[in-house]
Structure formats: structure tokens, C-alpha cells
Amino acid sequence: MLTKSIIKPEDLPLSMTVEEVRQILRCSRPKMYQLVHTKGFPKIQISRALRIPRDAFLRWMNDAGN
């Protein structure tokens, strides 16, 4: 689980859970799941588990800001 302190992108795990990304984005659980199922959001589905690759997530964040 991530802490509330500021962390560097390279300190993030290579893949993150939806909950970890939710904490980074500081959004509600329903909003996060809505976002995860949005076209273009980077995710990997392993059986029923979703994982968000760090580098793809960071690229998505940079693209969303432009």
C-alpha cells in the first residue's frame, strides 16, 4: 500500500493494483473503476485481477495533461 507522502515515479512498483493507483490519483473507488474501464487506460487483466503497468500509467498521465 502506498503512503500519503510524495514519492518519485521510479519508486513505484512495476505494476500496481487498482487500489494503489486510486491512492495516487486520490479519487473514489467507483470513479477509479470507471476510469479503469475507459478506452485507452493502461491495464493488464490476469484472470479477474487488474494490474496497471507503471510506465504505461505514467505515459497515460502525461498524455492526459496535454
N, CA, C and O of each residue as an XYZ file, in Angstrom:
264
protein
N       0.840     -1.184      0.000
C       0.000      0.000      0.000
C       0.884      1.246      0.000
O       1.906      1.294      0.683
N       0.489      2.215     -0.748
C       1.265      3.435     -0.861
C       1.002      4.350      0.329
O      -0.083      4.336      0.911
N       1.991      5.131      0.677
C       1.808      6.089      1.759
C       1.326      7.414      1.186
O       1.273      7.584     -0.032
N       0.978      8.342      2.051
C       0.493      9.646      1.598
C       1.627     10.605      1.279
O       1.380     11.722      0.826
N       2.876     10.184      1.511
C       3.992     11.067      1.214
C       4.252     11.103     -0.291
O       3.824     10.215     -1.029
N       4.945     12.123     -0.723
C       5.298     12.268     -2.130
C       6.382     11.237     -2.457
O       7.371     11.098     -1.738
N       6.168     10.525     -3.555
C       7.163      9.539     -3.981
C       7.570      9.829     -5.416
O       6.834     10.462     -6.173
N       8.742      9.360     -5.770
C       9.232      9.541     -7.133
C       8.655      8.444     -8.018
O       8.441      7.326     -7.549
N       8.398      8.742     -9.292
C       7.830      7.736    -10.194
C       8.645      6.438    -10.241
O       8.077      5.349    -10.311
N       9.961      6.557    -10.202
C      10.797      5.350    -10.278
C      10.704      4.494     -9.010
O      11.144      3.345     -9.005
N      10.137      5.047     -7.944
C       9.945      4.280     -6.712
C       8.654      3.457     -6.723
O       8.444      2.610     -5.855
N       7.801      3.708     -7.701
C       6.564      2.940     -7.812
C       6.879      1.519     -8.276
O       7.865      1.310     -8.982
N       6.062      0.541     -7.893
C       6.274     -0.825     -8.386
C       6.049     -0.888     -9.894
O       5.367     -0.034    -10.459
N       6.622     -1.896    -10.542
C       6.479     -2.034    -11.994
C       5.030     -2.222    -12.421
O       4.633     -1.772    -13.496
N       4.248     -2.878    -11.590
C       2.808     -2.957    -11.839
C       2.098     -2.666    -10.527
O       2.567     -3.025     -9.448
N       0.957     -2.006    -10.652
C       0.225     -1.559     -9.466
C      -1.195     -2.098     -9.494
O      -1.750     -2.391    -10.553
N      -1.763     -2.220     -8.315
C      -3.168     -2.602     -8.208
C      -4.040     -1.377     -8.473
O      -3.567     -0.241     -8.480
N      -5.302     -1.640     -8.687
C      -6.250     -0.535     -8.873
C      -6.264      0.339     -7.618
O      -6.327      1.564     -7.715
N      -6.206     -0.278     -6.459
C      -6.220      0.473     -5.196
C      -4.992      1.377     -5.075
O      -5.110      2.512     -4.614
N      -3.830      0.897     -5.476
C      -2.622      1.724     -5.399
C      -2.728      2.934     -6.321
O      -2.359      4.045     -5.942
N      -3.232      2.713     -7.530
C      -3.395      3.832     -8.472
C      -4.476      4.783     -7.968
O      -4.361      5.997     -8.136
N      -5.514      4.247     -7.359
C      -6.574      5.087     -6.791
C      -6.011      6.033     -5.738
O      -6.409      7.196     -5.659
N      -5.086      5.527     -4.931
C      -4.462      6.365     -3.914
C      -3.591      7.451     -4.549
O      -3.549      8.582     -4.065
N      -2.903      7.104     -5.625
C      -2.076      8.094     -6.319
C      -2.957      9.209     -6.890
O      -2.638     10.391     -6.765
N      -4.060      8.819     -7.512
C      -4.958      9.799     -8.143
C      -5.879     10.481     -7.145
O      -6.486     11.507     -7.452
N      -5.983      9.913     -5.953
C      -6.850     10.443     -4.894
C      -8.286     10.609     -5.382
O      -8.881     11.683     -5.298
N      -8.814      9.504     -5.892
C     -10.198      9.520     -6.354
C     -10.980      8.417     -5.636
O     -10.400      7.572     -4.954
N     -12.279      8.440     -5.798
C     -13.136      7.449     -5.149
C     -12.982      6.095     -5.845
O     -12.526      6.012     -6.985
N     -13.369      5.053     -5.138
C     -13.303      3.699     -5.700
C     -14.202      3.578     -6.949
O     -13.739      3.057     -7.964
N     -15.464      4.038     -6.912
C     -16.287      3.942     -8.129
C     -15.688      4.719     -9.308
O     -15.715      4.241    -10.442
N     -15.153      5.907     -9.043
C     -14.546      6.703    -10.113
C     -13.336      5.980    -10.689
O     -13.119      6.000    -11.900
N     -12.544      5.340     -9.823
C     -11.358      4.627    -10.294
C     -11.746      3.472    -11.203
O     -11.129      3.281    -12.251
N     -12.756      2.699    -10.822
C     -13.175      1.581    -11.670
C     -13.796      2.071    -12.979
O     -13.661      1.416    -14.013
N     -14.465      3.202    -12.940
C     -14.970      3.800    -14.179
C     -13.794      4.157    -15.088
O     -13.832      3.905    -16.292
N     -12.757      4.742    -14.505
C     -11.565      5.126    -15.250
C     -10.845      3.915    -15.822
O     -10.417      3.932    -16.976
N     -10.710      2.868    -15.020
C     -10.012      1.656    -15.463
C     -10.682      1.057    -16.696
O     -10.010      0.489    -17.557
N     -11.996      1.181    -16.780
C     -12.713      0.596    -17.912
C     -12.908      1.578    -19.065
O     -13.655      1.300    -20.003
N     -12.239      2.715    -18.995
C     -12.273      3.695    -20.077
C     -11.282      3.270    -21.168
O     -10.181      2.803    -20.876
N     -11.689      3.440    -22.418
C     -10.808      3.105    -23.537
C      -9.523      3.927    -23.442
O      -9.560      5.140    -23.235
N      -8.403      3.255    -23.594
C      -7.115      3.928    -23.577
C      -6.407      3.905    -22.232
O      -5.219      4.220    -22.152
N      -7.129      3.531    -21.161
C      -6.469      3.447    -19.857
C      -5.635      2.178    -19.827
O      -6.137      1.100    -20.145
N      -4.351      2.293    -19.443
C      -3.456      1.128    -19.486
C      -3.743      0.139    -18.358
O      -3.699      0.487    -17.179
N      -4.034     -1.081    -18.742
C      -4.277     -2.116    -17.739
C      -3.971     -3.482    -18.337
O      -4.005     -3.681    -19.551
N      -3.677     -4.395    -17.455
C      -3.482     -5.789    -17.821
C      -4.450     -6.584    -16.972
O      -4.503     -6.410    -15.754
N      -5.219     -7.460    -17.609
C      -6.142     -8.292    -16.848
C      -5.572     -9.696    -16.768
O      -5.299    -10.324    -17.790
N      -5.394    -10.188    -15.543
C      -4.902    -11.530    -15.286
C      -6.017    -12.247    -14.544
O      -6.220    -12.042    -13.348
N      -6.738    -13.092    -15.274
C      -7.930    -13.722    -14.738
C      -8.895    -12.601    -14.338
O      -9.326    -11.839    -15.205
N      -9.247    -12.477    -13.057
C     -10.143    -11.392    -12.641
C      -9.381    -10.199    -12.078
O      -9.976     -9.158    -11.801
N      -8.080    -10.343    -11.909
C      -7.274     -9.272    -11.315
C      -6.833     -8.269    -12.379
O      -6.476     -8.649    -13.494
N      -6.861     -6.999    -12.025
C      -6.378     -5.937    -12.904
C      -5.068     -5.398    -12.351
O      -4.938     -5.197    -11.144
N      -4.112     -5.168    -13.215
C      -2.846     -4.543    -12.843
C      -2.586     -3.413    -13.822
O      -2.919     -3.502    -15.004
N      -1.987     -2.353    -13.312
C      -1.676     -1.185    -14.123
C      -0.165     -1.071    -14.214
O       0.496     -0.835    -13.203
N       0.399     -1.236    -15.418
C       1.847     -1.109    -15.576
C       2.301      0.326    -15.299
O       1.718      1.280    -15.815
N       3.329      0.467    -14.493
C       3.819      1.788    -14.068
C       4.142      2.686    -15.250
O       3.628      3.802    -15.331
N       4.977      2.228    -16.161
C       5.438      3.098    -17.249
C       4.287      3.510    -18.167
O       4.224      4.657    -18.608
N       3.383      2.579    -18.452
C       2.223      2.914    -19.292
C       1.312      3.898    -18.566
O       0.757      4.806    -19.186
N       1.156      3.721    -17.252
C       0.338      4.647    -16.462
C       0.943      6.044    -16.472
O       0.224      7.030    -16.635
N       2.252      6.136    -16.300
C       2.911      7.449    -16.305
C       2.783      8.125    -17.667
O       2.584      9.338    -17.735
N       2.893      7.353    -18.755
C       2.686      7.911    -20.106
C       1.246      8.403    -20.250
O       1.004      9.481    -20.794
N       0.291      7.607    -19.759
C      -1.113      7.995    -19.821
C      -1.344      9.295    -19.053
O      -2.077     10.171    -19.511
N      -0.721      9.414    -17.897
C      -0.838     10.642    -17.092
C      -0.282     11.839    -17.860
O      -0.903     12.901    -17.889
N       0.878     11.670    -18.478
C       1.480     12.775    -19.247
C       0.610     13.147    -20.426
O       0.439     14.331    -20.717
N       0.053     12.159    -21.114
C      -0.816     12.432    -22.272
C      -2.112     13.111    -21.845
O      -2.628     13.969    -22.561
N      -2.641     12.732    -20.681
C      -3.887     13.313    -20.191
C      -3.702     14.778    -19.828
O      -4.650     15.562    -19.890
N      -2.503     15.143    -19.455
C      -2.225     16.529    -19.067
C      -1.997     17.455    -20.251
O      -1.948     18.673    -20.079
N      -1.856     16.904    -21.440
C      -1.589     17.712    -22.642
C      -2.832     17.978    -23.435
O      -2.773     18.642    -24.471
